[in-house]
Amino acid sequence: MTSSNHPDDRYPFIPGRPGPHIERTEGRHLLTSDGRRILDAGGGAVVANIGYGRREVAAVAAAAMERVTYVLPPWPTEARVDLLHRVIDEWMPAGITRGGFTSGGSESVDTALRLARQHHLSAGRAGRWRVIGRRPSYHGVTLATLAVGGHDDRRAGFEPLMPDFAQVPWDDAEALDATIREIGVDSVSAFIAEPVVGSSAGVLIADHAYWHRVADICREHGVLLIIDEVMTGFGRLGTRMGVDRWGIEPDIVVGGKGLSGGYVPIGGVYATDAVVAPIAANGDSLMFFTYGAQDMACAVAGEVLRIIDDEQLVERAATQGTALRQRLDSALAGHPHVREVRGLGLMVGVDLVADRDGDVRFPRDVAFYRRVVAEALARDVWIYPAGSGDAAPDAVMFGPAFTVTDDELDTMVAVLAESIDAAAAAVGST
Ligand SMILES: Cc1ncc(COP(=O)(O)O)c(C=O)c1O
């Protein structure tokens, strides 16, 4: 199976798409064992909000681990309680009062789906179990989160293992209303959506009117509104949470990635009093994950959030995001293979096409976005691949650390432009 005797051939699990061997991470750079300095324009998987290698964070991790090794997830510890207060009081939208921690985004979305179901069950509405999602979208890779997500490529072949949940177009609120009525109001538990569609499409932004209509529809039908902030939360859009852009009040919020900026695996699920009240009143509960709310992870996340605030990095995500979009707009204006540049804060997508004038997509098997990403990596810049199949075939994303400098933005944009040209030349389309 392996092509050489190099130790790296054992990694990853499924052979075939290895990345460079990373020896160290520093600031906004990945340092390879053969001496390259890769500029991380994708923030890993759009996660590295404060940049890499902060010694204060490592010090907090060491002290926390010396103090507490393992405590059952539902039991309070200082690090857990402090983090929960900080997140609820300083980051969550109005109305969110309760919360708990997991080890990442998929676990958090999965928990949110169970929380919604348990809410209805405990309240005596056993018929409500269906979850409606959007297309395209991505909510994680457990079977339940794949099922509610609209990422065709990642779902393909797993359909027999997943419930057949309805999905509505990402920007059509009336389709949500019609679908709830069609499948039966009394059977719907929740609607789940990202504030801005991320990796499945390379950033799609519905407008204010859409979000207010969605909130009204959910309220009218007794359907819980779950907002998935795994990618958009904790400053990424230049606001504290992504949903702040729309000014709506969700019933359940899910977060991950930016909560720790990549330093530790942690995610969270947060809800209103009204969501948890029937569960508590009925004496019911939600099963935890063994590693949920791991004490050291909670301490580290608290330190990462402190750094974001002390260094005003949410504001910086907003200004550097504008600077990035301006650079992309001027470098790529009229480019034959760039259909659109779009973004909020430091979550910025570039939609790629075979022919901008005719709005013609590259054939799926060309996988143009992957070629662009590979060309950029060969030029020592990591850009995040996006797209999910027929609904959104070719896009790439920028999601760098909020500490990114103007010079680094210049490099990212110049390398993207070169990489698009090189990928187009390689497929015979210039
Ligand atoms: C919006 C959204 N939800 C959920 C997830 C899944 O998170 P994780 O990969 O941490 O399980 C992701 C990951 O990209 C995401 O972007």
The ligand as a MOL file (V3000), in Angstrom:
LIG
                    3D

  0  0  0     0  0            999 V3000
M  V30 BEGIN CTAB
M  V30 COUNTS 16 16 0 0 0
M  V30 BEGIN ATOM
M  V30 1 C -20.4140 25.3380 10.3930 0
M  V30 2 C -19.7020 24.1020 10.8570 0
M  V30 3 N -20.3260 23.2520 11.6950 0
M  V30 4 C -19.7240 22.1340 12.1530 0
M  V30 5 C -18.4420 21.8100 11.7790 0
M  V30 6 C -17.8010 20.5630 12.3040 0
M  V30 7 O -16.8460 20.8890 13.2440 0
M  V30 8 P -15.6640 19.8600 13.6310 0
M  V30 9 O -14.8530 19.6810 12.3750 0
M  V30 10 O -14.9160 20.5880 14.7230 0
M  V30 11 O -16.2930 18.6130 14.0920 0
M  V30 12 C -17.7480 22.6660 10.9050 0
M  V30 13 C -16.3810 22.3430 10.4660 0
M  V30 14 O -15.8560 22.8730 9.5260 0
M  V30 15 C -18.3800 23.8460 10.4410 0
M  V30 16 O -17.7700 24.6950 9.6060 0
M  V30 END ATOM
M  V30 BEGIN BOND
M  V30 1 1 1 2
M  V30 2 1 2 3
M  V30 3 2 2 15
M  V30 4 2 3 4
M  V30 5 1 4 5
M  V30 6 1 5 6
M  V30 7 2 5 12
M  V30 8 1 6 7
M  V30 9 1 7 8
M  V30 10 2 8 9
M  V30 11 1 8 10
M  V30 12 1 8 11
M  V30 13 1 12 13
M  V30 14 1 12 15
M  V30 15 2 13 14
M  V30 16 1 15 16
M  V30 END BOND
M  V30 END CTAB
M  END
